């Protein structure tokens, strides 16, 4: 697993030992970052961060700061090792918390929120609801969701989804509330 592009390009990242996690493959990470490219100067929140590969990739591509939320001890060890290895500790903060409790208490806003929850746990809808209810997106912000291809995003969000496509196992959905509101105003 390595950083694909940007200032940390080519650096190998530590991965998680064992089979209790499902890291995002390099090819799917490349797909995510080819679809959504607007990271320059952005404040990023990486939920269910695991090794931090998605948030570190965002930093590599110009994000100003990244917050990582992860509660698994087996994931935190490589997450901290990766931050140290790429020397980005001044550009990020790690929160050892349950994602749902973090979102309920979070008082910050973000330009980009990336989530890659465990598959088939019903977490996607809960997390989207908390993000939107707690107004955690800055204007023109985006929620980037990696999800199991059979786990659909609820229809009530169809009017704010700007991208949705499934690959072999995973799906990628991007929600941009302001982008779709602006499109509707221009009609």
N, C-alpha and C positions, 0 to 999 in steps of 0.2 A: 504494500500500500504506500503510494507516494503522492506528493503534491504535484498537481498536473500543470499549473501555470502560475505566472506572477513571480513576485520577489523570492518566494521559497520553492520555486519550481525544482523538481527532481529530488527533493529531500524525502527520504524514506521515513514513514511513521511507524511507531510501535503499534502493535495490535493487541487485542485482548486474548488472553489464554482461555481455552475451553470452548464449549459449544453453547453456552448460555446466552450469547449475544449474536447479532447479525449485522456486522459492519457493512456500510455501503461500499459496494465494489468500486474500483477506480473507474471502470467504464460507465457506471451509472452516475457517479459523481461528475464525470466529464459531461455527461448528458445534461445533468441539472445545470451546470455552470455554462453550458452552451445555450440553453434555453433562456435562463435569467442571468444577465450580465451586469446589472446595475449595482455594483458594490462600492465603487469609488467614493471614499469619504463617509461611508454609511456606518451606522451603529447596528450591530447584528446580535441577535439572540439565537443561540443554538440549543434547542430543547432535546432531551434524550441524547445528549452529546456523545456518549460513548467515548471513543478515542479522541474526539475533537476534530476529526478529519474535515467535516463540512465547514465548521467555523474557521479552522486554520486555512482552508482553501479560500474562504471569503477574505480573510486577512491578507493572504498572499496576493489576491486580486484587487487589493486597494481599500478594503474596509478599514475604517478608522479605529474601531474597537469591537470586540466580541465578548459576549457573556455566554458562558457554558453552564448548562444546568444538567447535572447528572448525580444520581444517588448511589449507584452501584460501586462498591469498593473495587471490584475487579476491573471496572472501566476507568475509575479515577487514577489508578496507578499509571497506565499508559497515557491518559490525558495529560497529567502533569509532566510526564516524561517527554511527550511531544511538544508541549509548550516550551519546556526547557531546551529541547533539541533545536527547535527552529528559532529560539531566542525571541519569542513574542510576548513575554510575560508583562511588558509595559503596555501591551495593546489588548489585554484581556483580563477577565476575572472569572473564576470558577465558583459556582454555587453548588455545594453538596446538599441538594434538596430534592424532594419529590416534586416533579414538574407541576402537578396540579396545585399543590400547596404554595409553590413559588409564584405561580401565576395569580393566585387569589390575593397574595400580599404584595405583589410587585407594584412599585410606584414609579417605575421608569417607562419610557416609551422608546420604541425601536423603529428603524427604517426597514429592516428585513428580519423576519422571524422564520427560522428553519426548524422544521420538526420531522423527526424520523422515529416515531414511536414503535414499540414492539408490535408486530403484526397480530391481527385478530384479537385485540384486547379492548376494542371499542373506545380507544383513547383519542382518535382523530377528532371526532365531533366534540367531545368534552373540551379538548384543548382549543379548538377554533372558537367555541362559545366563550371560554374564559378570556381569550385574547380580545375578542370583539366587545364583550360585555364590560371588560375593564379598560377598554380604550387604550391598548398597549402599542398600537401602531401609530407612528408619526404620519402626518399628511403624505400622501403618495407612497405609503409603505406597502410591503408585500409579505404574504405568508407563503412560504415554499414548503410543500408537504411531500415527503416520500412515504408511500403507503403500499400495502399489499394490493395487488391488482384487483382482487375480488372485494376489497373493502372500499365501498363507494363513498364519495362525499355526499352528505345529505342534500336533497334537491333544494332545500331552502337557501342554499348558498349559490345556486346556479347563476344568479344575477351578478355575483361578484367574482366568479371564476373567470380568469383570463386565459388559462391554459390548463388542459387536462389530457393526458395520454398515458396509456399503459404499455409497458414492455413485457418481457417474458414473465417475470415474477412481480416486479414492482411497478407502481404507478407514480406519476409526478403530477401534482396539481398545484397551480399558483393562484392565489386569491389576492386581488388588488382592489379593495373597496373603492378608493378614490378614482382609479382609472375607469371603472365601469360606471360610476356616477357621472364622470365627465363625459363619457361616451353618450349616456342617456340624455344629458343636458344639451348635447350638440344635435340631437335628433329633431 
